[in-house]
Amino acid sequence: EVQLLESGGGLVQPGGSLRLSCVVSGITFKNYAMTWVRQAPGKGLEWLSTIGGGGCCASYPDSVKGRFTISRDNSKNTLYLQMNSLRAEDTAVYYCAKRITTNGPSTLDRWGQGTLVTVSS
Amino acid sequence: EIVLTQSPGTLSLSPGERATLSCRASQSVSSTYLAWYQHKPGQAPRLLMYSTSSRATGIPDRFSGSGSGTDFTLTISRLEPEDFAVYYCQQYVVTPETFGQGTKVEI
């Protein structure tokens, strides 16, 4: 069974940093691109970043570009999201999700339960 | 950026009724790159449909998808109690990937 387990969320002050992790089991991790998506309170889903199976070709929306960095360690079956210069509007539940291909556009077929990040003083 | 607009915002129906959810794109989207997800509070989002009309593994056949260009539809033929949730469409053909704002299907 495919499982994705996020961790690393919590309360952080504006301007602070946080690193989220997502441990994946039940698949050959390196064979799949991975994605981070978030949901702010009362809002819809927002795509944050995608990284290819080999660690290639990360991309970001303008809202987080230059502040967030996606990475992965295929030896640990783990996906990361480094978040710097956090703002109140980054408060959200952060989900990791698995894509169905190694690279290129594809759908998100498995999601984690999410981890809550709260940015507040 | 491709903006996806879902309608209606909320759909109030009863079990056994038919639900029709709309997703309109601000520019044409290849049907290969349009998906639908179901999301319940406190749970992981769940893939329902990909490539517009292909059901994901384990999704019952009361769910169906259709559309092309800028207009896409998710249909639930007969609502079951477990279908009451929020539904999102997503395009993943270009970055930034975008989701619609969601349609809540409520009793």
Interface residues (C-beta under 8 A of the other chain):
Chain A: L4 V37 G44 L45 E46 W47 T50 S59 Y60 P61 D62 Y95 A97 I100 P105 S106 T107 L108 D109 R110 W111 G112 Q113 G114
Chain B: Y33 A35 Y37 H39 Q43 A44 P45 R46 L47 Y50 S51 A56 T57 Y88 Q90 Y92 V93 T95 P96 E97 T98 F99 G100 Q101 G102
